[in-house]
Amino acid sequence: MKLDARDLEILRVLADEGRITKADLAARVGLSASPCWERLRRLEEGGIIEGYNARISLKKLGPHVTVFVAAELADHTPASFQAFEASVMRYGEVTACWALGGGFDYLLQIVARDIDAYQRLIDAMLEARIGLARYFTYIVTKPVKSPRLPPLDMFGG
């Protein structure tokens, strides 16, 4: 899908203000309501906008620990990768997972109540034999920059 500068501006505004009204969105991007809504519908139907989310302050909900885990699999076959990826989906504490090229096979982001809960999760993953050969734990000591969109102008416009 080809995006122009107006489409990118709609995405920028929505990334920062997902609860903005359609009328306010139209005004912010310099369009009348109908053309703005049509663009928004096209972006949603085209899969560019995957959904709308709230950013939740886990710190305000209670104590927790965020851990990044660099994981190596025992086998490097397509079936092993598929089995690991399917298994990771079953663990709610695994909040994100990326397949990597290079040294490690995967990088997992895990949020647990505390270090003991994290270790119980890892032990359960090892006991479940999901293909994990080695893992390296990196505990987040403080958030510095939360996930954001990159500059959208690199995608055209």
MDAnalysis code that builds the backbone (N, CA, C; Angstrom):
import MDAnalysis as mda
import numpy as np

u = mda.Universe.empty(471, n_residues=157, atom_resindex=np.repeat(np.arange(157), 3), trajectory=True)
u.add_TopologyAttr("name", ["N", "CA", "C"] * 157)
u.add_TopologyAttr("resid", np.arange(1, 158))
u.add_TopologyAttr("resname", ["MET", "LYS", "LEU", "ASP", "ALA", "ARG", "ASP", "LEU", "GLU", "ILE", "LEU", "ARG", "VAL", "LEU", "ALA", "ASP", "GLU", "GLY", "ARG", "ILE", "THR", "LYS", "ALA", "ASP", "LEU", "ALA", "ALA", "ARG", "VAL", "GLY", "LEU", "SER", "ALA", "SER", "PRO", "CYS", "TRP", "GLU", "ARG", "LEU", "ARG", "ARG", "LEU", "GLU", "GLU", "GLY", "GLY", "ILE", "ILE", "GLU", "GLY", "TYR", "ASN", "ALA", "ARG", "ILE", "SER", "LEU", "LYS", "LYS", "LEU", "GLY", "PRO", "HIS", "VAL", "THR", "VAL", "PHE", "VAL", "ALA", "ALA", "GLU", "LEU", "ALA", "ASP", "HIS", "THR", "PRO", "ALA", "SER", "PHE", "GLN", "ALA", "PHE", "GLU", "ALA", "SER", "VAL", "MET", "ARG", "TYR", "GLY", "GLU", "VAL", "THR", "ALA", "CYS", "TRP", "ALA", "LEU", "GLY", "GLY", "GLY", "PHE", "ASP", "TYR", "LEU", "LEU", "GLN", "ILE", "VAL", "ALA", "ARG", "ASP", "ILE", "ASP", "ALA", "TYR", "GLN", "ARG", "LEU", "ILE", "ASP", "ALA", "MET", "LEU", "GLU", "ALA", "ARG", "ILE", "GLY", "LEU", "ALA", "ARG", "TYR", "PHE", "THR", "TYR", "ILE", "VAL", "THR", "LYS", "PRO", "VAL", "LYS", "SER", "PRO", "ARG", "LEU", "PRO", "PRO", "LEU", "ASP", "MET", "PHE", "GLY", "GLY"])
u.atoms.positions = np.array([
    [0.844, -1.168, 0.000],
    [0.000, 0.000, 0.000],
    [0.892, 1.235, 0.000],
    [0.655, 2.119, -0.921],
    [1.415, 3.363, -1.030],
    [0.846, 4.382, -0.055],
    [1.729, 4.955, 0.761],
    [1.318, 5.954, 1.742],
    [1.856, 7.319, 1.335],
    [1.017, 8.338, 1.498],
    [1.487, 9.688, 1.240],
    [1.700, 10.410, 2.572],
    [2.074, 11.686, 2.483],
    [2.400, 12.461, 3.684],
    [1.210, 12.550, 4.636],
    [-0.001, 12.653, 4.108],
    [-1.191, 12.723, 4.974],
    [-1.416, 11.414, 5.714],
    [-1.228, 10.292, 5.013],
    [-1.369, 8.985, 5.674],
    [-0.370, 8.866, 6.827],
    [0.866, 9.263, 6.572],
    [1.896, 9.184, 7.606],
    [1.573, 10.103, 8.778],
    [1.005, 11.267, 8.499],
    [0.631, 12.181, 9.581],
    [-0.504, 11.584, 10.417],
    [-1.451, 10.942, 9.775],
    [-2.521, 10.248, 10.511],
    [-1.913, 9.209, 11.448],
    [-0.968, 8.434, 10.944],
    [-0.311, 7.409, 11.767],
    [0.462, 8.026, 12.923],
    [1.158, 9.148, 12.664],
    [1.908, 9.824, 13.735],
    [0.973, 10.273, 14.856],
    [-0.130, 10.914, 14.484],
    [-1.078, 11.412, 15.483],
    [-1.680, 10.251, 16.265],
    [-2.091, 9.198, 15.580],
    [-2.704, 8.056, 16.263],
    [-1.717, 7.337, 17.177],
    [-0.447, 7.294, 16.800],
    [0.557, 6.631, 17.640],
    [0.693, 7.345, 18.982],
    [0.533, 8.660, 18.984],
    [0.651, 9.426, 20.226],
    [-0.684, 9.598, 20.941],
    [-1.762, 9.644, 20.183],
    [-3.075, 9.936, 20.753],
    [-4.121, 8.974, 20.181],
    [-4.043, 7.728, 20.572],
    [-4.934, 6.715, 20.027],
    [-6.409, 6.943, 20.316],
    [-6.711, 7.749, 21.336],
    [-8.109, 7.997, 21.692],
    [-8.664, 9.284, 21.085],
    [-7.915, 9.900, 20.195],
    [-8.377, 11.137, 19.568],
    [-9.658, 10.868, 18.791],
    [-10.579, 11.817, 18.806],
    [-11.810, 11.640, 18.037],
    [-11.490, 11.745, 16.552],
    [-12.344, 11.166, 15.744],
    [-12.136, 11.245, 14.295],
    [-12.178, 12.690, 13.815],
    [-13.066, 13.498, 14.407],
    [-13.161, 14.909, 14.014],
    [-11.870, 15.653, 14.368],
    [-11.336, 15.413, 15.556],
    [-10.086, 16.063, 15.955],
    [-8.918, 15.568, 15.105],
    [-8.922, 14.286, 14.769],
    [-7.881, 13.745, 13.902],
    [-7.902, 14.457, 12.556],
    [-9.090, 14.604, 11.989],
    [-9.218, 15.279, 10.694],
    [-8.666, 16.702, 10.769],
    [-9.010, 17.413, 11.833],
    [-8.522, 18.789, 11.987],
    [-6.998, 18.818, 12.134],
    [-6.453, 17.885, 12.897],
    [-5.004, 17.862, 13.140],
    [-4.203, 17.600, 11.869],
    [-4.759, 16.808, 10.961],
    [-4.016, 16.477, 9.735],
    [-4.429, 17.336, 8.547],
    [-5.337, 18.289, 8.790],
    [-5.705, 19.232, 7.746],
    [-6.614, 18.667, 6.676],
    [-7.513, 17.771, 7.065],
    [-8.489, 17.211, 6.127],
    [-9.894, 17.429, 6.665],
    [-10.861, 17.401, 5.766],
    [-12.243, 17.386, 6.241],
    [-12.545, 15.966, 6.719],
    [-13.650, 15.825, 7.431],
    [-13.961, 14.563, 8.100],
    [-14.015, 13.365, 7.146],
    [-14.796, 13.446, 6.087],
    [-14.986, 12.276, 5.209],
    [-13.693, 11.759, 4.585],
    [-12.869, 12.621, 3.978],
    [-11.616, 12.099, 3.426],
    [-10.687, 11.511, 4.503],
    [-10.681, 12.113, 5.685],
    [-9.835, 11.592, 6.763],
    [-10.332, 10.211, 7.187],
    [-11.636, 10.073, 7.360],
    [-12.202, 8.794, 7.782],
    [-11.965, 7.713, 6.734],
    [-12.048, 8.113, 5.454],
    [-11.794, 7.149, 4.374],
    [-10.339, 6.669, 4.415],
    [-9.406, 7.582, 4.648],
    [-7.999, 7.203, 4.775],
    [-7.796, 6.284, 5.978],
    [-8.427, 6.628, 7.098],
    [-8.315, 5.814, 8.307],
    [-8.848, 4.407, 8.054],
    [-9.994, 4.303, 7.409],
    [-10.571, 2.993, 7.075],
    [-9.632, 2.197, 6.177],
    [-9.029, 2.866, 5.189],
    [-8.095, 2.206, 4.268],
    [-6.855, 1.706, 5.019],
    [-6.353, 2.507, 5.958],
    [-5.182, 2.101, 6.745],
    [-5.513, 0.907, 7.645],
    [-6.714, 0.894, 8.192],
    [-7.135, -0.238, 9.029],
    [-7.335, -1.490, 8.191],
    [-8.075, -1.361, 7.088],
    [-8.349, -2.526, 6.240],
    [-7.093, -3.064, 5.571],
    [-6.124, -2.192, 5.306],
    [-4.863, -2.609, 4.699],
    [-3.888, -3.227, 5.694],
    [-4.277, -3.243, 6.970],
    [-3.431, -3.852, 7.982],
    [-2.297, -2.960, 8.471],
    [-2.247, -1.721, 8.007],
    [-1.220, -0.793, 8.493],
    [-1.499, -0.477, 9.958],
    [-2.754, -0.192, 10.291],
    [-3.164, -0.016, 11.682],
    [-3.663, -1.375, 12.148],
    [-2.910, -1.984, 13.046],
    [-3.237, -3.328, 13.523],
    [-4.210, -3.317, 14.692],
    [-4.334, -2.197, 15.371],
    [-5.238, -2.120, 16.511],
    [-4.939, -0.877, 17.318],
    [-5.691, -0.722, 18.385],
    [-5.535, 0.428, 19.268],
    [-5.319, -0.104, 20.678],
    [-4.321, 0.440, 21.378],
    [-3.960, -0.059, 22.693],
    [-3.797, 1.082, 23.682],
    [-3.895, 0.739, 24.952],
    [-3.575, 1.679, 26.016],
    [-2.199, 1.333, 26.561],
    [-1.413, 2.336, 26.901],
    [-0.140, 2.095, 27.589],
    [-0.447, 2.016, 29.079],
    [-0.145, 0.897, 29.672],
    [-0.457, 0.632, 31.075],
    [0.817, 0.804, 31.902],
    [0.717, 1.505, 33.002],
    [1.852, 1.665, 33.916],
    [1.918, 0.453, 34.832],
    [2.792, -0.486, 34.513],
    [2.950, -1.672, 35.360],
    [3.443, -1.285, 36.742],
    [4.245, -0.241, 36.815],
    [4.775, 0.235, 38.094],
    [3.627, 0.609, 39.042],
    [2.579, 1.192, 38.502],
    [1.433, 1.591, 39.338],
    [0.566, 0.389, 39.709],
    [0.658, -0.694, 38.957],
    [-0.119, -1.893, 39.264],
    [0.494, -2.693, 40.399],
    [1.809, -2.629, 40.521],
    [2.464, -3.361, 41.597],
    [3.881, -3.749, 41.244],
    [4.562, -4.370, 42.190],
    [5.953, -4.773, 41.959],
    [6.051, -5.775, 40.807],
    [7.097, -5.652, 40.056],
    [7.349, -6.578, 38.951],
    [8.808, -6.418, 38.528],
    [9.247, -7.325, 37.708],
    [10.586, -7.258, 37.130],
    [10.454, -7.544, 35.631],
    [11.186, -6.767, 34.843],
    [11.251, -7.003, 33.401],
    [12.623, -7.602, 33.110],
    [12.610, -8.684, 32.357],
    [13.835, -9.414, 32.053],
    [13.904, -9.651, 30.551],
    [15.073, -9.424, 29.989],
    [15.321, -9.828, 28.611],
    [16.136, -11.107, 28.657],
    [15.767, -12.045, 27.814],
    [16.432, -13.341, 27.781],
    [16.915, -13.596, 26.355],
    [18.222, -13.759, 26.219],
    [18.798, -14.175, 24.944],
    [18.815, -15.705, 24.964],
    [18.172, -16.314, 23.992],
    [17.982, -17.763, 23.999],
    [18.628, -18.415, 22.791],
    [19.220, -19.569, 23.053],
    [19.767, -20.418, 21.992],
    [19.004, -21.729, 21.996],
    [18.657, -22.200, 20.831],
    [17.963, -23.480, 20.724],
    [18.972, -24.611, 20.564],
    [18.529, -25.785, 20.970],
    [19.384, -26.973, 20.858],
    [19.564, -27.378, 19.405],
    [18.497, -27.280, 18.627],
    [18.528, -27.659, 17.212],
    [18.147, -26.472, 16.355],
    [18.677, -26.436, 15.164],
    [18.390, -25.325, 14.261],
    [17.697, -25.814, 12.996],
    [16.623, -26.544, 13.212],
    [15.808, -27.012, 12.093],
    [14.540, -26.174, 12.037],
    [13.922, -26.086, 10.885],
    [12.651, -25.348, 10.816],
    [11.627, -25.857, 11.834],
    [11.565, -27.152, 12.039],
    [10.607, -27.718, 13.003],
    [10.925, -27.261, 14.425],
    [12.196, -27.176, 14.769],
    [12.588, -26.719, 16.105],
    [12.193, -25.266, 16.326],
    [12.427, -24.433, 15.315],
    [12.047, -23.019, 15.432],
    [10.531, -22.887, 15.565],
    [9.787, -23.620, 14.755],
    [8.323, -23.558, 14.817],
    [7.800, -24.028, 16.165],
    [8.371, -25.104, 16.691],
    [7.934, -25.639, 17.985],
    [8.231, -24.646, 19.105],
    [9.405, -24.023, 19.082],
    [9.758, -23.042, 20.104],
    [8.808, -21.854, 20.045],
    [8.580, -21.334, 18.850],
    [7.706, -20.170, 18.695],
    [6.282, -20.482, 19.148],
    [5.791, -21.655, 18.841],
    [4.448, -22.036, 19.290],
    [4.408, -22.161, 20.813],
    [5.460, -22.697, 21.391],
    [5.519, -22.867, 22.847],
    [5.555, -21.531, 23.569],
    [6.342, -20.594, 23.052],
    [6.472, -19.279, 23.688],
    [5.113, -18.573, 23.768],
    [4.257, -18.805, 22.802],
    [2.938, -18.162, 22.785],
    [2.088, -18.569, 23.987],
    [2.370, -19.699, 24.576],
    [1.563, -20.202, 25.694],
    [1.931, -19.571, 27.037],
    [3.040, -18.833, 27.093],
    [3.482, -18.235, 28.348],
    [3.117, -16.751, 28.358],
    [2.126, -16.381, 29.155],
    [1.672, -14.992, 29.209],
    [2.738, -14.030, 29.696],
    [3.660, -14.504, 30.524],
    [4.723, -13.639, 31.035],
    [5.707, -13.234, 29.938],
    [5.752, -14.005, 28.858],
    [6.587, -13.629, 27.713],
    [5.784, -12.596, 26.938],
    [6.158, -11.318, 27.118],
    [5.366, -10.232, 26.534],
    [5.808, -9.866, 25.131],
    [6.998, -10.312, 24.740],
    [7.475, -10.089, 23.377],
    [8.575, -11.112, 23.084],
    [8.718, -11.440, 21.819],
    [9.749, -12.387, 21.402],
    [10.150, -12.065, 19.971],
    [11.432, -11.992, 19.742],
    [11.957, -11.702, 18.421],
    [12.921, -12.803, 18.001],
    [12.801, -13.284, 16.768],
    [13.796, -14.182, 16.192],
    [14.959, -13.305, 15.724],
    [16.186, -13.753, 15.974],
    [17.362, -12.957, 15.657],
    [18.253, -13.650, 14.640],
    [18.946, -12.851, 13.884],
    [20.011, -13.356, 13.035],
    [21.320, -13.033, 13.733],
    [22.270, -13.924, 13.680],
    [23.529, -13.657, 14.367],
    [23.752, -14.660, 15.481],
    [24.217, -14.192, 16.622],
    [24.614, -15.067, 17.722],
    [23.496, -15.857, 18.368],
    [22.529, -15.194, 18.946],
    [21.440, -15.872, 19.636],
    [20.297, -16.113, 18.665],
    [19.450, -17.073, 19.020],
    [18.317, -17.389, 18.146],
    [17.107, -16.492, 18.417],
    [16.878, -16.159, 19.703],
    [15.707, -15.370, 20.085],
    [16.041, -14.404, 21.199],
    [15.308, -13.319, 21.241],
    [15.328, -12.396, 22.363],
    [13.903, -12.326, 22.901],
    [13.751, -12.682, 24.169],
    [12.436, -12.683, 24.810],
    [12.374, -11.558, 25.830],
    [11.237, -10.916, 25.904],
    [10.963, -9.962, 26.968],
    [9.978, -10.633, 27.900],
    [10.330, -10.691, 29.173],
    [9.509, -11.369, 30.168],
    [9.200, -10.402, 31.292],
    [7.956, -10.360, 31.716],
    [7.563, -9.572, 32.882],
    [7.017, -10.551, 33.912],
    [7.616, -10.526, 35.106],
    [7.207, -11.424, 36.190],
    [7.071, -10.610, 37.474],
    [6.397, -11.200, 38.437],
    [6.194, -10.502, 39.717],
    [7.517, -10.208, 40.412],
    [8.447, -11.158, 40.356],
    [9.752, -10.991, 40.989],
    [10.730, -11.980, 40.358],
    [11.969, -11.943, 40.813],
    [13.003, -12.819, 40.248],
    [12.662, -14.290, 40.467],
    [12.109, -14.619, 41.620],
    [11.728, -16.016, 41.870],
    [10.688, -16.490, 40.859],
    [9.700, -15.645, 40.574],
    [8.671, -16.011, 39.590],
    [9.291, -16.164, 38.204],
    [10.238, -15.280, 37.876],
    [10.949, -15.396, 36.598],
    [11.673, -16.742, 36.516],
    [12.392, -17.096, 37.583],
    [13.163, -18.343, 37.559],
    [12.236, -19.555, 37.476],
    [11.093, -19.503, 38.143],
    [10.124, -20.609, 38.030],
    [9.628, -20.740, 36.592],
    [9.432, -19.617, 35.919],
    [9.012, -19.652, 34.516],
    [10.088, -20.303, 33.652],
    [11.327, -19.878, 33.821],
    [12.421, -20.468, 33.037],
    [12.534, -21.963, 33.319],
    [12.439, -22.333, 34.601],
    [12.496, -23.763, 34.953],
    [11.374, -24.532, 34.271],
    [10.190, -23.958, 34.256],
    [9.054, -24.617, 33.593],
    [9.305, -24.759, 32.091],
    [9.896, -23.736, 31.477],
    [10.204, -23.803, 30.050],
    [11.245, -24.883, 29.773],
    [12.235, -24.995, 30.645],
    [13.255, -26.032, 30.476],
    [12.655, -27.421, 30.671],
    [11.802, -27.574, 31.685],
    [11.162, -28.866, 31.930],
    [10.211, -29.255, 30.806],
    [9.615, -28.275, 30.159],
    [8.682, -28.547, 29.058],
    [9.403, -28.962, 27.777],
    [10.716, -28.872, 27.795],
    [11.523, -29.269, 26.642],
    [11.056, -28.597, 25.351],
    [11.042, -27.263, 25.386],
    [10.608, -26.506, 24.213],
    [11.757, -26.211, 23.252],
    [12.925, -26.816, 23.519],
    [14.065, -26.660, 22.621],
    [15.123, -25.701, 23.115],
    [14.911, -25.130, 24.290],
    [15.847, -24.172, 24.848],
    [17.118, -24.880, 25.316],
    [18.267, -24.527, 24.711],
    [19.539, -25.145, 25.083],
    [20.268, -24.283, 26.112],
    [20.368, -22.984, 25.838],
    [21.035, -22.047, 26.753],
    [20.259, -20.747, 26.760],
    [20.350, -20.064, 27.883],
    [19.704, -18.752, 27.962],
    [20.557, -17.830, 28.812],
    [20.469, -16.562, 28.516],
    [21.217, -15.529, 29.219],
    [20.237, -14.468, 29.684],
    [20.264, -14.163, 30.967],
    [19.302, -13.287, 31.598],
    [19.856, -11.874, 31.749],
    [19.064, -10.896, 31.347],
    [19.420, -9.489, 31.500],
    [18.255, -8.786, 32.190],
    [18.477, -8.365, 33.427],
    [17.413, -7.746, 34.217],
    [17.393, -6.245, 33.954],
    [16.209, -5.720, 33.685],
    [16.049, -4.290, 33.456],
    [16.101, -3.582, 34.807],
    [17.001, -2.622, 34.931],
    [17.116, -1.873, 36.184],
    [16.281, -0.602, 36.159],
    [16.065, -0.035, 34.976],
    [15.150, 1.098, 34.838],
    [14.831, 1.287, 33.360],
    [13.606, 1.670, 33.078],
    [13.280, 1.980, 31.679],
    [13.873, 3.340, 31.309],
    [14.446, 3.424, 30.127],
    [15.024, 4.672, 29.661],
    [14.169, 5.250, 28.537],
    [13.763, 4.399, 27.612],
    [12.910, 4.832, 26.509],
    [11.972, 3.683, 26.185],
    [10.698, 3.960, 26.231],
    [9.698, 2.932, 25.944],
    [9.555, 2.755, 24.445],
    [9.043, 1.601, 24.021],
    [8.866, 1.371, 22.580],
    [8.016, 2.456, 21.935],
    [8.489, 2.979, 20.844],
    [7.803, 3.994, 20.060],
    [7.979, 3.650, 18.593],
    [7.203, 4.305, 17.773],
    [7.399, 4.152, 16.339],
    [8.677, 4.865, 15.919],
    [9.358, 4.326, 14.910],
    [10.508, 5.054, 14.356],
    [9.976, 6.250, 13.547],
    [10.862, 7.121, 13.103],
    [10.394, 8.229, 12.247],
    [9.693, 7.669, 11.006],
    [8.436, 8.042, 10.833],
    [7.647, 7.463, 9.748],
    [8.034, 7.996, 8.375],
    [8.759, 9.108, 8.327],
    [9.132, 9.649, 7.016],
    [10.085, 8.743, 6.246],
    [10.667, 7.744, 6.939],
    [11.540, 6.810, 6.218],
    [10.740, 5.846, 5.343],
    [9.417, 5.844, 5.493],
    [8.586, 4.921, 4.732],
    [7.922, 5.575, 3.526],
    [8.321, 6.747, 3.181],
    [7.755, 7.395, 2.005],
    [7.119, 8.706, 2.383],
    [6.254, 9.149, 1.524],
    [5.541, 10.392, 1.829],
    [6.130, 11.516, 1.190],
])
